[in-house]
Amino acid sequence: MVKKLLVVLVVVCLCSTVALAFDPMGPPLASQGKGNSSIGVDGSWTNTDMTRQPTDWSSANRWVKIKMYKVFGTYVYGLADNVDVFVRAGAGTLEWEKQSGRSYCWEGDDGDWDFIWGAGMRATLVEAPDVSWGFLAQFSDGTLTGSKEEDEYDYKGSYRVSLTEIQLAAGPTWNAAQGLKIYGGPFINLISGKFEEYHWGDKPRKPINEESWLGAYVGAQCELAPNCLLNIEWIQTQDGRGAAAGLIFRQ
């Protein structure tokens, strides 16, 4: 088992320069079998560049860097031998990195933990003993909040960021060894939403979008026990990167 875990870590580290997604993805194939189910817990970290419009009177875009953390509980059900569907619910938070220039209430602030939910499906297209091919589609939705006070300008403000994310991925899953699978491939990552900022009586509502929408990811799935699996992933786009990990318990 120690050797398996070492292999997992080595593969992820070696591939980290070629693999961002805000949500954990897992192998792009169905694995439950018809009528079977599993539960799991997942966590993810993302560091990415995004654009937003700073005020309600300006149409200029401003580049910002954010960190996002998410945790989920997930239920997976085998709809068919080659199709799994899943739902997930949990919480997330945003950290907005301080930028040069005038301060706005979301920058340099650690946000609150707020409810996030999502759903998706995985399907196996080609199944083989060594390498199988498939795809996944998933989305998540939530509204993240935070607040900030600054003594220098007698500033008090709060914000709400509504985000919807859609991910589409396809690729191979390689049976590297008994109890160990390596997976990955390209994916499309779409993030859209709006933020509302409250300060000095102002309440701008502006769109927020991710700069990069095409990326790649790589991961490994290790069998810790007959009914317990560990996933580790690294995910990257041109302007962001992320990592995810999770435990799956088969019922």
DACORBEL-V643732 format. One record per backbone hydrogen bond with DSSP energy under -1.0 kcal/mol. CO is the residue of the C=O (numbers start at 1). NH is the residue of the N-H. E is the energy in kcal/mol with one decimal. If there is no record, write none. Layout:
co=CO nh=NH e=E
co=CO nh=NH e=E
This chain:
co=1 nh=5 e=-2.1
co=2 nh=6 e=-2.1
co=3 nh=7 e=-2.2
co=4 nh=8 e=-2.2
co=5 nh=9 e=-2.2
co=6 nh=10 e=-2.4
co=7 nh=11 e=-2.5
co=8 nh=12 e=-2.2
co=9 nh=13 e=-2.3
co=10 nh=14 e=-2.5
co=11 nh=15 e=-1.7
co=15 nh=18 e=-1.8
co=19 nh=236 e=-4.8
co=27 nh=29 e=-1.9
co=33 nh=36 e=-2.0
co=36 nh=78 e=-3.1
co=37 nh=251 e=-2.1
co=38 nh=76 e=-2.8
co=39 nh=249 e=-3.6
co=40 nh=74 e=-2.6
co=41 nh=247 e=-2.3
co=42 nh=72 e=-2.7
co=43 nh=245 e=-2.2
co=44 nh=70 e=-2.1
co=45 nh=243 e=-2.2
co=46 nh=68 e=-2.3
co=47 nh=241 e=-2.3
co=48 nh=66 e=-2.6
co=49 nh=211 e=-1.3
co=50 nh=64 e=-2.9
co=51 nh=209 e=-1.6
co=52 nh=62 e=-2.9
co=62 nh=52 e=-1.7
co=64 nh=50 e=-3.0
co=65 nh=97 e=-2.4
co=66 nh=48 e=-2.2
co=67 nh=95 e=-2.6
co=68 nh=46 e=-2.1
co=69 nh=93 e=-2.0
co=70 nh=44 e=-2.4
co=71 nh=91 e=-1.9
co=72 nh=42 e=-2.3
co=73 nh=89 e=-2.2
co=74 nh=40 e=-2.0
co=75 nh=87 e=-2.0
co=76 nh=38 e=-2.0
co=77 nh=79 e=-1.1
co=77 nh=85 e=-2.6
co=78 nh=35 e=-3.0
co=80 nh=83 e=-1.0
co=82 nh=124 e=-2.0
co=83 nh=79 e=-1.1
co=83 nh=80 e=-2.1
co=84 nh=122 e=-2.3
co=85 nh=77 e=-3.0
co=86 nh=120 e=-2.1
co=87 nh=75 e=-2.7
co=88 nh=118 e=-2.4
co=89 nh=73 e=-2.7
co=90 nh=116 e=-2.1
co=91 nh=71 e=-2.4
co=92 nh=114 e=-2.5
co=93 nh=69 e=-2.2
co=94 nh=111 e=-2.6
co=95 nh=67 e=-2.4
co=96 nh=108 e=-3.5
co=104 nh=107 e=-1.6
co=106 nh=109 e=-1.2
co=109 nh=96 e=-1.5
co=114 nh=92 e=-2.3
co=116 nh=90 e=-2.9
co=117 nh=141 e=-2.8
co=118 nh=88 e=-2.6
co=119 nh=139 e=-2.4
co=120 nh=86 e=-2.4
co=121 nh=137 e=-2.3
co=122 nh=84 e=-2.9
co=123 nh=135 e=-2.0
co=126 nh=133 e=-3.0
co=130 nh=175 e=-3.0
co=132 nh=173 e=-2.5
co=133 nh=125 e=-2.6
co=133 nh=126 e=-2.2
co=134 nh=171 e=-2.1
co=135 nh=123 e=-2.6
co=136 nh=169 e=-2.4
co=137 nh=121 e=-2.7
co=138 nh=167 e=-2.9
co=139 nh=119 e=-1.6
co=140 nh=165 e=-2.5
co=141 nh=117 e=-2.1
co=142 nh=163 e=-2.6
co=144 nh=161 e=-3.3
co=145 nh=112 e=-3.0
co=146 nh=159 e=-2.4
co=148 nh=157 e=-2.3
co=150 nh=155 e=-2.8
co=155 nh=150 e=-2.7
co=157 nh=148 e=-2.4
co=158 nh=198 e=-3.0
co=159 nh=146 e=-1.5
co=160 nh=196 e=-2.7
co=161 nh=144 e=-3.0
co=162 nh=194 e=-1.4
co=163 nh=142 e=-1.8
co=164 nh=192 e=-2.2
co=165 nh=140 e=-1.9
co=166 nh=190 e=-2.9
co=167 nh=138 e=-2.2
co=168 nh=188 e=-3.1
co=169 nh=136 e=-2.6
co=171 nh=134 e=-2.0
co=172 nh=184 e=-1.4
co=173 nh=132 e=-2.3
co=174 nh=176 e=-1.6
co=174 nh=182 e=-2.5
co=177 nh=180 e=-2.3
co=179 nh=223 e=-2.8
co=180 nh=177 e=-1.6
co=181 nh=221 e=-2.9
co=182 nh=174 e=-3.6
co=183 nh=219 e=-2.8
co=185 nh=217 e=-2.2
co=186 nh=170 e=-1.7
co=187 nh=215 e=-2.4
co=188 nh=168 e=-2.2
co=190 nh=166 e=-2.6
co=192 nh=164 e=-2.7
co=193 nh=208 e=-1.9
co=194 nh=162 e=-3.0
co=195 nh=206 e=-1.6
co=196 nh=160 e=-2.1
co=198 nh=158 e=-1.6
co=199 nh=202 e=-3.3
co=202 nh=199 e=-1.7
co=204 nh=197 e=-1.5
co=206 nh=195 e=-2.2
co=209 nh=51 e=-2.1
co=213 nh=189 e=-3.3
co=215 nh=187 e=-2.3
co=216 nh=236 e=-2.3
co=217 nh=185 e=-2.2
co=218 nh=234 e=-2.7
co=219 nh=183 e=-2.4
co=220 nh=232 e=-2.1
co=221 nh=181 e=-2.5
co=222 nh=230 e=-2.8
co=225 nh=228 e=-1.7
co=227 nh=250 e=-1.9
co=228 nh=224 e=-1.8
co=228 nh=225 e=-1.8
co=229 nh=248 e=-2.5
co=230 nh=222 e=-2.8
co=231 nh=246 e=-1.9
co=232 nh=220 e=-2.3
co=233 nh=244 e=-1.7
co=234 nh=218 e=-2.3
co=235 nh=242 e=-2.7
co=236 nh=216 e=-2.2
co=239 nh=49 e=-1.5
co=240 nh=237 e=-2.1
co=241 nh=47 e=-2.9
co=242 nh=235 e=-2.7
co=243 nh=45 e=-2.7
co=244 nh=233 e=-2.7
co=245 nh=43 e=-2.4
co=246 nh=231 e=-2.7
co=247 nh=41 e=-2.0
co=248 nh=229 e=-2.4
co=249 nh=39 e=-2.3
